Amino acid sequence: MARESLARRKERAGRITAKLARLYPDADCALDHSSALELLVATILSAQSTDATVNRVTPELFRSYRAAADYAAADPSRFEEQIRPTGFFRQKTKNILGAAGRLVDEFGGEVPSTMEELVRLPGVARKTANVILGTWFSKNEGIAVDTHVGRLAHRLGLTWRSRDSKDAVKIEKDLMELIPRRRWTSAGHAIILHGRNICDARRPDCDSCTLASDCPSAGKAVPPSRRG
């Protein structure tokens, strides 16, 4: 089969994002938070975990730690126990307390609002920075590529990478080339919701999918080695 031209792929991506916007007009970050600091902590906790699990852990956490200085001064052993349900709690403790310390030392205790500054924080790579910038600061600096976004980018044919590729930065680059910048954040949130609601990793509901007419994977079996 001939490779799809960039112009045709952009046209199809435009139809897909428009449909997603109609399907999920209120799509937003599923992590509960009321400040940039809370979103930073919740997003670090969400790595290799679910938003539901993180949202069960954070209410008590946010009551205990109000400011970056509180996290920086936290007892690591106690903090590990508080976040244990989210998994990888030792590394996450190191990252969150380390990031808080850097916020206090270099940013006056405030979460910075640029990609360059955010990725200097322990535990913060482009995905986390994109979540914070897009969700809290309303800045479309990129697209947060999580497991759902990566999976749908492959299935919808919106990335040039092989289906085995898990390189989030490269997948993000492909998506940014196809999706208008003004929609980067909202499209990312909508893709995540569609991945949860319809395009499941193991049993995608293609018959009910509004995107099926623009999806090269619609109706095709998902080989076990490529699920997810």
C-alpha positions as CSV (number, residue, x, y, z in Angstrom):
1,M,0.0,0.0,0.0
2,A,1.3,3.5,-0.9
3,R,2.4,5.6,2.0
4,E,-0.1,8.4,2.7
5,S,1.1,11.8,1.8
6,L,1.6,14.5,4.5
7,A,-1.2,16.6,3.0
8,R,-3.7,13.7,3.1
9,R,-2.7,12.8,6.6
10,K,-3.2,16.3,7.8
11,E,-6.6,16.4,6.2
12,R,-7.5,13.1,8.0
13,A,-6.0,14.3,11.3
14,G,-8.2,17.5,11.0
15,R,-11.3,15.4,10.6
16,I,-10.3,13.2,13.6
17,T,-9.6,16.1,15.9
18,A,-12.8,17.8,14.9
19,K,-14.8,14.7,15.7
20,L,-13.0,14.3,19.0
21,A,-13.8,17.9,19.9
22,R,-17.5,17.2,19.3
23,L,-17.4,13.9,21.2
24,Y,-15.5,15.4,24.2
25,P,-16.2,19.1,24.3
26,D,-15.3,19.3,28.0
27,A,-12.2,17.1,27.8
28,D,-9.8,18.0,30.6
29,C,-7.1,16.5,32.8
30,A,-8.5,13.7,34.9
31,L,-6.1,14.3,37.8
32,D,-7.7,16.2,40.7
33,H,-5.8,19.4,41.6
34,S,-6.4,23.0,42.6
35,S,-2.9,24.4,42.0
36,A,0.1,24.0,39.7
37,L,2.0,22.4,42.6
38,E,-0.8,19.8,43.1
39,L,-0.9,19.1,39.4
40,L,2.9,18.6,39.3
41,V,2.7,16.2,42.2
42,A,-0.3,14.3,40.8
43,T,1.3,14.0,37.4
44,I,4.5,12.6,38.7
45,L,2.5,10.1,40.8
46,S,0.5,9.1,37.7
47,A,3.5,7.5,36.0
48,Q,2.9,3.7,35.7
49,S,-0.3,4.2,37.7
50,T,-3.9,5.1,37.0
51,D,-5.6,8.5,37.5
52,A,-8.2,6.9,39.7
53,T,-5.5,5.5,42.0
54,V,-3.7,8.9,42.1
55,N,-7.0,10.7,42.9
56,R,-7.5,8.3,45.9
57,V,-4.1,9.1,47.3
58,T,-3.8,12.9,46.7
59,P,-6.6,14.3,49.0
60,E,-4.8,13.3,52.2
61,L,-1.5,14.2,50.6
62,F,-2.6,17.7,49.6
63,R,-4.0,18.3,53.1
64,S,-0.6,17.3,54.6
65,Y,1.6,19.3,52.2
66,R,0.4,22.7,51.2
67,A,3.5,24.3,49.7
68,A,6.7,23.2,48.0
69,A,8.6,23.8,51.2
70,D,6.3,21.3,53.0
71,Y,7.2,18.6,50.4
72,A,10.9,19.5,50.5
73,A,10.9,19.1,54.3
74,A,8.9,15.8,54.3
75,D,10.2,12.6,55.9
76,P,11.0,10.3,52.9
77,S,9.9,7.2,54.7
78,R,6.6,8.6,55.7
79,F,6.0,10.0,52.2
80,E,6.8,6.6,50.6
81,E,4.0,5.1,52.7
82,Q,1.6,7.8,51.8
83,I,2.1,7.3,48.1
84,R,2.7,3.5,48.1
85,P,-0.6,2.6,46.3
86,T,0.6,4.5,43.1
87,G,3.6,2.2,42.7
88,F,7.3,2.9,42.2
89,F,6.9,4.9,45.4
90,R,10.6,5.1,46.3
91,Q,11.6,6.8,43.0
92,K,8.5,9.0,43.0
93,T,9.3,10.1,46.5
94,K,12.8,11.0,45.4
95,N,11.4,12.9,42.4
96,I,8.7,14.8,44.2
97,L,10.8,15.8,47.2
98,G,13.7,16.6,44.9
99,A,11.5,18.7,42.6
100,A,10.0,20.6,45.6
101,G,13.5,21.3,46.9
102,R,14.5,22.8,43.6
103,L,11.3,24.8,43.5
104,V,12.2,26.3,46.8
105,D,15.8,26.9,45.9
106,E,15.5,28.2,42.4
107,F,11.9,29.4,41.8
108,G,10.7,30.9,45.0
109,G,8.5,27.9,45.8
110,E,6.4,28.4,42.6
111,V,6.0,26.0,39.7
112,P,7.6,27.6,36.6
113,S,5.6,28.1,33.5
114,T,8.1,27.3,30.7
115,M,9.2,24.0,29.3
116,E,12.9,24.8,29.8
117,E,12.4,25.4,33.5
118,L,10.0,22.5,34.1
119,V,12.2,19.8,32.6
120,R,15.0,20.8,35.0
121,L,12.9,19.5,37.9
122,P,13.5,15.9,39.0
123,G,10.9,13.5,37.6
124,V,9.7,16.0,35.0
125,A,10.1,15.1,31.3
126,R,8.2,16.5,28.3
127,K,5.0,14.6,29.1
128,T,4.7,16.0,32.6
129,A,5.7,19.4,31.5
130,N,3.1,19.4,28.7
131,V,0.4,18.4,31.2
132,I,1.3,21.3,33.5
133,L,1.7,23.9,30.8
134,G,-1.4,23.0,28.9
135,T,-3.7,22.2,31.8
136,W,-2.7,24.9,34.3
137,F,-1.0,27.6,32.3
138,S,-3.1,27.2,29.1
139,K,0.0,27.1,27.0
140,N,0.1,24.8,24.0
141,E,3.8,23.9,24.0
142,G,3.3,20.3,23.0
143,I,1.1,17.2,23.4
144,A,1.3,14.9,26.4
145,V,1.9,11.4,25.1
146,D,0.8,8.8,27.6
147,T,0.0,5.1,26.9
148,H,-3.5,6.0,25.4
149,V,-2.2,8.8,23.1
150,G,0.6,6.6,21.9
151,R,-1.7,3.7,21.2
152,L,-4.2,5.8,19.3
153,A,-1.5,7.6,17.4
154,H,-0.5,4.2,16.0
155,R,-4.0,2.9,15.4
156,L,-5.2,6.1,13.7
157,G,-2.1,6.3,11.6
158,L,-1.0,9.6,13.0
159,T,2.6,8.6,13.5
160,W,5.2,7.4,11.1
161,R,6.8,5.2,13.8
162,S,6.5,1.4,13.8
163,R,3.8,0.0,16.0
164,D,6.5,-1.3,18.3
165,S,7.8,2.2,18.9
166,K,7.2,3.6,22.4
167,D,9.3,6.8,21.9
168,A,6.9,9.4,23.3
169,V,9.0,12.3,22.1
170,K,9.0,11.1,18.5
171,I,5.3,10.3,18.5
172,E,4.6,13.8,19.9
173,K,6.6,15.3,17.1
174,D,4.5,13.5,14.5
175,L,1.2,14.6,16.2
176,M,2.4,18.2,16.5
177,E,3.0,18.2,12.7
178,L,-0.5,17.1,12.0
179,I,-2.7,18.8,14.7
180,P,-3.1,22.6,14.8
181,R,-1.2,24.1,17.8
182,R,-4.4,25.7,19.3
183,R,-5.7,22.1,19.7
184,W,-2.6,20.4,21.1
185,T,-3.8,20.3,24.7
186,S,-7.5,19.7,24.1
187,A,-6.8,17.0,21.5
188,G,-4.5,15.2,23.9
189,H,-7.2,15.1,26.6
190,A,-9.8,14.0,24.1
191,I,-7.6,11.2,22.7
192,I,-7.0,9.9,26.2
193,L,-10.8,9.8,26.9
194,H,-11.4,8.0,23.6
195,G,-8.7,5.5,24.4
196,R,-10.4,4.8,27.8
197,N,-14.0,4.8,26.5
198,I,-13.8,3.2,23.0
199,C,-10.4,2.4,21.7
200,D,-9.4,-0.1,24.5
201,A,-6.0,-1.7,24.3
202,R,-7.3,-5.2,24.0
203,R,-10.9,-4.8,22.8
204,P,-11.3,-1.7,20.7
205,D,-15.0,-1.1,20.0
206,C,-14.7,-0.2,16.3
207,D,-18.4,-0.8,15.7
208,S,-19.2,2.1,18.0
209,C,-16.3,4.4,17.0
210,T,-17.1,7.7,15.4
211,L,-13.5,7.8,14.1
212,A,-13.8,4.5,12.2
213,S,-14.2,6.0,8.8
214,D,-10.8,7.8,9.2
215,C,-9.0,5.0,11.1
216,P,-6.8,2.6,9.0
217,S,-7.1,0.0,11.9
218,A,-10.9,0.0,12.2
219,G,-12.3,-3.5,12.3
220,K,-8.9,-5.2,12.2
221,A,-7.8,-7.7,14.8
222,V,-5.2,-6.5,17.3
223,P,-2.4,-9.0,17.5
224,P,-1.5,-9.9,21.1
225,S,2.1,-8.8,20.6
226,R,0.9,-5.3,19.6
227,R,-1.8,-4.8,22.2
228,G,-1.6,-1.6,24.2
